[in-house]
Amino acid sequence: MRKISMVVKGKILIFDSDPLEAKRLESYLLACGYETIITADKDNSLEIIGRQDIDLVLLDLASVGIEGIEICGYIKSQQASKGIPVVIVVSPEDRQTRMWSLKSNIDDFVSTPIDKTELGLRVDSLVRIKRLYKAGEKSEIKLKEVETLKDSLKSMITGQINTFITAIKNHLDLVVDEVGLSNTAKSNIEFAREYTDELFTLASDFYGLVKIEEGALKPHFENTDINVMIMHSIEQLKFIAKKSGVSLTNTTASQPVYFEVDRALILRIIINFVITAIKFTTHGGDIGIGASLDQNKLCICVEYTGKGIPLEYREKIFYKFFQIDNPILQIKKINSFGLAFSKSAVEFLGGSIWYESLGDEKGGKFIASIPAHK
């Protein structure tokens, strides 16, 4: 190995069985500022590539023959070395070798007789590309590590938040039933319970969304009467609805509507529809919650009377983190996270979700169509 006293631009492996030709190539590269290693042995070449930080491999196929082809194949097939550029020396008349190099992902070739300036420019360009490739690989690995850590933190934090909120809810339920509480104290506790319920729903939606995005959600399908799910949602939301001056009604026919679904997912979809509908329903208005079967699909519809959602918001309300707060349009502050979860959940189940307006002052419908589980 020889070096010259200047800033070293990189390390080049020369694989050539002709000593005179190898020295000539080395002199060209040394003049361009590169450190060189010369070898005529295939096994030694592979060891050097695996052990040292090689920036480029230069080889003369006419000199090394089949071993040169094997080295090229090894370099391009290994994850650790595939980013190392390979340049072959080839005769201008050797069309077969040129065609082979193009088919074999060889990075470049130089024709004999070699032009020193051309060789230097080609090597400089390929070494720069190799270093950009390597830097990109490192950045990608780092990004994947950060993403993995972020996803782990999201799962851990949202799981803990759900645990804490559940504990708060349970304690509030115990306190409100204690004897001797003043009406003011009971009212304050009911107020706290209401917001705890909303926070629990928000945290549950966020946690569920994380699970869907991670591909970690495992639905449990059961043959379920959707009518029962609707009645459960009305029971859970009756306090919020009453406070808002809104009535909740099951608009489904009295007979059961059986469908194979994940009960927890369907209940949360219905609840998110109703919570959002309450925000748009005028005081004294009605919200109808219904379900029907159509061509082996379950259709869930929550229809409300009140303010229709403006056209520019009808798709955005299903976006994660989108908010509506427009006093001019008399729209209360709406956090769309529940609808974002519902959209992800419905699409996860292979269905579709949308909003239909009944008119600016007539209300609208939140609709989900879910195919039968296969």
DASULJO-V282116 format. One record per backbone hydrogen bond with DSSP energy under -1.0 kcal/mol. CO is the residue of the C=O (numbers start at 1). NH is the residue of the N-H. If there is no record, write none. Layout:
BEGIN
co->(CO & CO)
nh->(NH & NH)
END
This chain:
BEGIN
co->(4 & 10 & 11 & 11 & 12 & 13 & 14 & 15 & 18 & 19 & 20 & 21 & 22 & 23 & 24 & 25 & 26 & 27 & 29 & 30 & 33 & 35 & 37 & 39 & 41 & 42 & 43 & 44 & 45 & 46 & 47 & 48 & 52 & 56 & 57 & 58 & 59 & 60 & 61 & 64 & 65 & 65 & 66 & 67 & 68 & 69 & 70 & 71 & 72 & 73 & 74 & 78 & 81 & 85 & 86 & 87 & 88 & 90 & 91 & 93 & 94 & 95 & 96 & 97 & 98 & 99 & 100 & 101 & 108 & 110 & 115 & 116 & 117 & 118 & 119 & 120 & 121 & 122 & 123 & 124 & 125 & 126 & 127 & 128 & 129 & 130 & 131 & 132 & 133 & 134 & 135 & 136 & 137 & 138 & 139 & 140 & 141 & 142 & 143 & 144 & 145 & 146 & 147 & 148 & 149 & 150 & 151 & 152 & 153 & 154 & 155 & 156 & 157 & 158 & 159 & 160 & 161 & 162 & 163 & 164 & 165 & 166 & 167 & 168 & 169 & 170 & 171 & 172 & 175 & 182 & 183 & 184 & 185 & 186 & 187 & 188 & 189 & 190 & 191 & 192 & 193 & 194 & 195 & 196 & 197 & 198 & 199 & 200 & 201 & 202 & 203 & 204 & 205 & 206 & 207 & 208 & 209 & 210 & 211 & 222 & 224 & 225 & 226 & 227 & 228 & 229 & 230 & 231 & 232 & 233 & 237 & 238 & 239 & 240 & 241 & 242 & 245 & 247 & 249 & 257 & 259 & 261 & 262 & 263 & 264 & 265 & 266 & 267 & 268 & 269 & 270 & 271 & 272 & 273 & 274 & 275 & 277 & 280 & 282 & 285 & 286 & 287 & 288 & 289 & 290 & 292 & 296 & 297 & 298 & 299 & 300 & 301 & 302 & 303 & 304 & 310 & 313 & 315 & 316 & 319 & 322 & 324 & 326 & 331 & 334 & 336 & 337 & 338 & 339 & 340 & 341 & 342 & 343 & 344 & 345 & 346 & 347 & 352 & 354 & 356 & 359 & 359 & 360 & 363 & 364 & 365 & 366 & 367 & 368 & 369 & 370)
nh->(6 & 35 & 55 & 56 & 37 & 58 & 39 & 60 & 22 & 23 & 24 & 25 & 26 & 27 & 28 & 29 & 30 & 31 & 34 & 33 & 9 & 12 & 14 & 16 & 45 & 46 & 47 & 48 & 49 & 50 & 51 & 52 & 54 & 13 & 87 & 15 & 89 & 64 & 65 & 67 & 68 & 69 & 70 & 71 & 72 & 73 & 74 & 75 & 76 & 77 & 78 & 82 & 84 & 57 & 108 & 59 & 110 & 112 & 94 & 95 & 98 & 99 & 100 & 101 & 102 & 103 & 104 & 106 & 88 & 90 & 119 & 120 & 121 & 122 & 123 & 124 & 125 & 126 & 127 & 128 & 129 & 130 & 131 & 132 & 133 & 134 & 135 & 136 & 137 & 138 & 139 & 140 & 141 & 142 & 143 & 144 & 145 & 146 & 147 & 148 & 149 & 150 & 151 & 152 & 153 & 154 & 155 & 156 & 157 & 158 & 159 & 160 & 161 & 162 & 163 & 164 & 165 & 166 & 167 & 168 & 169 & 170 & 171 & 172 & 173 & 174 & 175 & 176 & 178 & 186 & 187 & 188 & 189 & 190 & 191 & 192 & 193 & 194 & 195 & 196 & 197 & 198 & 199 & 200 & 201 & 202 & 203 & 204 & 205 & 206 & 207 & 208 & 209 & 210 & 211 & 212 & 213 & 214 & 216 & 261 & 259 & 229 & 230 & 231 & 232 & 233 & 234 & 235 & 236 & 237 & 241 & 242 & 243 & 244 & 246 & 245 & 284 & 287 & 289 & 226 & 224 & 222 & 266 & 267 & 268 & 269 & 270 & 271 & 272 & 273 & 274 & 275 & 276 & 277 & 278 & 279 & 281 & 307 & 285 & 247 & 305 & 249 & 303 & 251 & 301 & 299 & 372 & 294 & 370 & 292 & 368 & 290 & 366 & 288 & 364 & 313 & 317 & 318 & 319 & 322 & 336 & 334 & 331 & 326 & 324 & 340 & 341 & 342 & 343 & 344 & 345 & 346 & 347 & 348 & 349 & 351 & 350 & 369 & 367 & 365 & 362 & 363 & 308 & 358 & 304 & 356 & 302 & 354 & 300 & 352 & 298)
END
